[in-house]
Amino acid sequence: MKPMPLQLRKDQERRLLAGHCWIYSNEVDTAATPLKDLAPGQAVEVRSDHDRWIGHGYVNPHSLICARLVSRDHARPLSPALWVARLHNALALRERLYRRPFYRLVFGESDGLPGLIVDRYGDLLCVQLTTAGMERVRGEILAALEQVLRPSTILLRNDTPMRELEGLTQGVEAVLGDPADDLILTEQEIDFQVAPRSGQKTGWFFDQAENRARLARFGVGARVLDVCCYTGAWGLRAAALGADEVTCVDSSLNALERVAANAERNHLGERVHPVQGDAFEVLRGLRDDGRLFDTVILDPPAFIKRRKDEKEGLQAYARLNRLGIELLAPGGLLVTSSCSFHMDRDTFLRTVGQAGRRAGRFLQLLETGQQGPDHPVHPAIPETAYLKTLFLRVLPGI
C-alpha cells in the first residue's frame, strides 16, 4: 500500500533538507493533511508545500514531534529490508571500533533508525522502542535484529518515560530467551556485574566509556570522590589506576551493593567505600568535616530534561559543581559531566566556571569529552550531541 502524503507548510522543508529528521506539528499543512486522520506510527511520504518529495517517514499525530524522516531514497520505503540494511551499517561501525561485543549498537537518528535504541551485551540485546513509528513495526525490527546479530536473548526495556510522550505504555519484556538480571561486562580490564533487566537505562552507561579511559593520562592521586557513581564505573577505574581511597556516593542502595561486589570482584574492595545518600547532602557533610580529595568525579543524571527545567537545572549544576570544587585539594582534578542536551557545552563550561569563582578557585580546562563513537553525533541534529564531560585542574583563586 502506498504511504499517505504528509504535506508541509510553506518553507518548512529547509531544516529537513539540511539533514534534520524531526517534523513538528506546527510545520504540517493540516488543511492538506489532516493529522487527525492519520494513525500513530503510520508510514507517510513527506512533501513540501509545492509537492517536492522529501522522504519516507512515520507519523504520530498526538506528539509535538509529529513525524520523523527515516529514508531520503524514494526507492527505499520503510520495510524489513531497510531495517536490515541500517542494522548492518550500524554493526559495521561498532565492529570497527570495539574488540568485544559490548556497546551501543543503535543510537536512534544517528544510525538512521529514529526511535530505536539497542545496547549489546554479547549475545544479549537490550532494545528500546521510543516512538509510535518503531512500536508499529516492532515485529519487523526484532526479526531484523535476529537476522543480523543472531542473539540468544532480546530484552525490551520499554520502561523509558519517552514512550509516554508518544502515547505508549511502559514495561520490560523478554521477547527471546530468558535473560538473567546479571552479567559480566569488561571495561578497561575491569569486570563489572551489570543488571540489564532492572538497572538504570539498560543497565550500563556505554556513553562514558571513552571518558573513563581518559582518567589514566591525568593521574587520579590518592583520594578520589565519585558522586552519582551508579555501579562504580568511574570509581573502580580510579582505584585500578592507583587511588588508595575511593569514596563512591549514590542514593541507591542496590547500586552501592553492586559497587561493593564489583570492587571485591576486581580485588579492590579495601580501597572502595560506598556511601548512600543524596549527593548534595553527602557533599555538604564531607565539606563540613574538612575532607579533601585529589580527584572529584561528578556524573549526575540530567538536571534539565525539558526546556522549561533550564533555570532550575542550571542552578543544580552550579550547586553540585561548587560543592565538588570545594572538596578538591589544590591542584586537584575535577571531572564533571552533563547529559542534558538542552544545555550546550559552552553553557556547561560557563556554569562550572562560575561555580569555581564562587568557591574562590581558579579552573584550568585540560580536556573536553563527549559520548563515545558508539553514540555517533548526527551533524544536522544537535540533540544527538548530548553528553559533555570536562576535565579541569582546580587551584586556589588567582
N, C-alpha and C positions, 0 to 999 in steps of 0.2 A: 504494500500500500504506500502511495506517495505521501511523504510527510506534509503536514499542513504548513502554509506560509506564515511567517511572523514578520509583519511589516513594521519598520522603524519610522519614527517621526523624522522630520527634515533635519539633516546634518547630524544625526545621532550615530552614524556609522563610523565616524572618524576614529574614535578610540579603538573600535574593533579592527579597523584596517591597520592601525598601528600595532596590533598584536594582542590587545586585551581580549578576554573571552567572556566577561560578565555583561549582561544586559539588565538594566534596571527598569522597573515597571513604568516609570515616567518617560522612558525613551521609546516606548512602543506606541504606535498609532492604533489606539484601541477602537477607533471607528472602523478602520480597515481590518483589524484583527482583534475582535472582542476576546479579551483574555478569559472571561468567564466561560467561554465555550471550549476552552482547552483543559485537558485533564493533567493533573500533576505528573511530571515525568514524560509527557508526550513528546515524541520527536517532532521537530519543526525545521523548516528551511528559512533562515534569516535573510531578509531582503531589505534594501534601503527604500526610502520613500519614492525614488524614481526607478524602482524594480531592479536594482543591481543586486545580483546574487552575492551573499556574504559568506554563508557557510551552513553546515548542518549542526544542529544543537538539540537541546531539550528544554522544556519549559516547566515552570511551576507558577501558575497564576496567583498563588497565595503567598508568595515570598517577595520581599523587596528586590532581591536579585531574581528576576522572574524568568531568566533564561541564561544558558551557558553554551557558548560555541564549543564544539568538540572536533569538527573536521572542516577544513577550508578547501577540501578537494571535492568538487562536485560529484566525482565518480566514487567517493568513499563515504557513504552514509553511515549512520550508526548501525552496527551489525556485529555479530560474533567475530567475523574476520577482522574488523577494525580493532576490537579489544585484544585479540591475539597478537596483532602486529604491534600495538602500542606496548603490550607487556614484553614482547621480545626486545623492543628498543630499550625499555627500562632495565631489563635484566642485563643486556649487553653493557650498559654503563656500569652497573654495580659489579659485575664480574671483572670488569677492567680495573676497578678501584680496590676491591677487597679480596683478601686471600680466603677468609672464612665467610660462610653464608649467613652473616648477622648484620642486617642493615635495613634501612627503609627502602623497600623495593619500588613503591609507587608513591609519589608526592603530588597527587592531585593535578592541578593545572600545569605544573612544571613538566609533567610527564604526559601531557595531552589527555589526561583522564580526570577532568574536574569532578569532584565529589567522591573520589576513591583514594583511600589511604591503605597501604599494605606494608606491614613490618614483617620481616623474615627472621625467624629463629631456626636456622637449619631446615628441617622438614616440617616445621610448624609455621603457618601463615596466620597473622592477626590482621583482620580485614575490617575497615570501617567504611560504610556507605553513608555519606553525609548529606546527600541530596535526593530529591524525589526522582530525578532522572536516573541515577545509579540504582536506586531501590527498584525502579521499574524493570531494569534489566539484570537484576540480581542473579538470576539463574545463569544468564549468559556470561556474566563476569566470573562467577565461581567455576563454571565449566572451562573458561579460558585460563584461569589460574591453574586448574588441574592439568590442562593440556600442556602449558608452558613449563610449569615448575615440578609437576608430579609430587606434590607434598603428601605426607602421610596424615596431616592434620590441618584443618582450617577452622579457625575460631572467629566468629563475628563479634567484634567489640563495638556494637552499635549502642553503646551507653553514653555517647557524647551529647552534650546539650545542643550542639549544632543541628542535630536532627529535629529538635523542637521547632527551630525556625523554619523548617521545611514541612512542618505538619506531620512528622514521622514519630513513631513510638521508639522508645529506647529499650535496650536489652542486650544480653550476652547469650550467644548460642553457638554450640559446636555443630558444624554442618558436615564435617568429615573427621572421622577418628574420635578419640576420647582424650582431649588434652588434659594433662595434669597441670596443676597450678604452680609448678616449679620446674625450672630447667636451668642449666648452667650455661652462661654466656661468658666468653673470654674477651677482655679488652685490655690491651697493653700488658698481656701476660698475667692479668689478674682475673681470677674466676669469680663470677657473681651469680648468685641464685636470684632469678627474677620470676615474677608472677604474671604470666600473660593473661590469665583469666580475671584476676582480681586487682592487679596493680594499676597505678595511675597510667592514663593513656592506654598503651598496650603492654605495659609492664617495664619499659625501659625507655630512656631518652637518648636515642641514637644521635640526635642532632648536636649534642655537646661533645661527642667523642673526639673530634679533631682538636677542640679547645682543651680538653683534659690532657691530651697528648702534649700540648704546648707547655704545660707546667714544668717539664723537665729542663727547658732552656733557662728558666728564670731562677730556679732554686727555691725551695719552699721554707727553708730554715727548720728550726727545731719544734716550734709550736704553731699548730695550724688550727683554724676555726672554719668549719664547713657548715654553713647555715642553709636551711631548707635542703637537707642532704639526701632526702628520699632513702635509697638503699645504700648510699655511701660511695657512689662512683668517684666523686671528686676527692673525698676524704681518704679512701683507700689508695687512690693514686698518689696522694701526698705522702701517706705512710710508706708506700713502696719506694718512693723517691728519697726516703731517709728521715722523715719527720719523727721526732721522738714522742710527740704527744699530739694527737688529733682529736679535737672535740667536734662531734657531729650532732647538729641540732635539727630536730624536726618535731612537728606537732603530732605525728602519727606513731603510736606505739608499735604497730605492726611493721612499719617501715624501719624503725630503730632495731627491732628484733632481727630483721634481715641484715641490717648493718653489722650487728654483733656476730651473726652467723657467717656473713661474708668475711669479716675480719679474721675469725677463727679459721675459716677455710683456707685463708692465704697466710696463716701464721703471723698475723698482725694484731691479734686480739689484745695483747698487753699495751699496745700503743694507741688504740682507738677507743674513745669513750663516748658513748651515745648519751644525749641529754634530751629529754622530752619537754616540750613547752612551746608557747607562742614565740616566734622568732624575735619580735620586738622586746618582749618581756625578758627573755633569756639574755639578749644583748645588753639591756639596761642593767640587769643583775651582774653580769660579768664586768661591765664598766664600773659599777659601784664597788665591786670587790677589788678593783685595781688590776684586773687581769690584762695582759698584753700578749699579742701574738705576732709571729713573724709573717704569717700569711693569713688573710681572711678571704673566704670564698662565699659570695652571695649569689645564689641561683634560685630566686623565688618564682612562684607561679606568676602568671600575667596579672599585674595590678590594673591594667587598662584593657578590658575585654570588649568594651564598646566605646564609641567616640564620646558618649556622654559621661563616661567614667574618667575622662582625661585629667581633670583638675585634681580629683581625689587621688587618682593613681600616681600622678607626678609627685604629690606630697608624700605618698607612701614610699616611693623610690628614694626621695630625698631623705626621709627619716631613716630608712633602713641603711642607706649608704653612709649617712653621718655617723650612726652608731657603729657601723663596721670600721670606719676610718678611725674613730676614737679608740678602738681596741687594738690598733696597729702600733707596734714598736717603730721607732724611727728607721727609715729605710725599708719598711715592710712592704709586702706585695698585696695589693687589693685586686682580686679577680671578681668582677661584678657583671651580672647578666640581666638582660630584659628580653622576654619572649613576647612582649606586647607589640604587635605590628602597627598599632595606632601611634606608637612613639618611635620616631626615626632615630638613627644613630646620633645625629648632631644634637638632638634634644636630650637624648640619654646622657651623652657626654657632658653637656652643659649642666644637667641636673646633678650629676656626680661631682662635677667641678664646684658647683655652688655648695654642695654638702661638705666638700673638703674645706672650703673657705670658712664656712660656719663652724667647722671643727678646729679651725686655726691651723690647717695643714696645707702643704704645697704638694700638688699632684703632678707626676710626670707620666704621660701616656706612653707606654712601651710598645704596645701592640693591640690591634683590634681583631676580633674574630667574628665569624658568622656561623650559621649552621653548616654542617659538613656537606660534601658533594653528593651524598645520597639524598639530600634535600635541596636539589638544584633550584636556583633562582630563575624565574621567568623574567627576562629583561623588560617586558612590557607590563608586567603585573607586580607592582611594588609590594602588594600584600604577601607575596611569596618570600620576601626578604624580611623575615620577622625577628630572627634572633640576633642580638648584639651582645658580644662579650668583650669587656675591656680589661686589659692587664695594665695596672698602674703602680708606680712606686710612690710611696707616701712619706713625706719628710715634714719636719716642723715648718710652720709658716715662714715664708721669706718676705 
